[in-house]
């Protein structure tokens, strides 16, 4: 594997971004909550910013590991996790709150667990 310290740093960044998403998403009960008022829209904006950051970090992780690390955890749709960054960045004013809600509710927990497993495999995380 490439530089283990760099890999650990990228994994830490992903977990930090995911934790921010979880915290910001906690009061959201439906996609409509994002659109109900300015506070919901602000929450949607903040979550999307972190989804962009996580997607970019996943792309970097894939690059520095030569595509090997993510492939060891096929339970996660890594292409989708990286791709949401592009969708949000390039189509921001056409965001679908339902899609963001689904990603946060259905996909994020599995991604977090996989990244934590990667850290454990590298000897850098709780068992």
C-alpha angles and dihedrals in degrees: 000000000000124000105337092202091056091047090051091049092051091048089051090051091051092051092047091052092045091051090053090050091050092049093048093044096048097093094044112105099171140004088259089066088069091056101037097090145341092281090057092047090049089051090050090050092050093047091049091052090055092045087056091049093048092047092050091048090051090053090051092047091051090049097049093045095046090242092296104111100053091046090062089066106050093162088086124070094233094174089056093045091053093039096056087069089062094044093051094042097048101034101032097141090051097053118149109222089202090060093049090046091051093048092051095043101038110021109031098067092056092047091052092050092049093050091048088051090052090053091050090049089054090049092249109112146044116292 
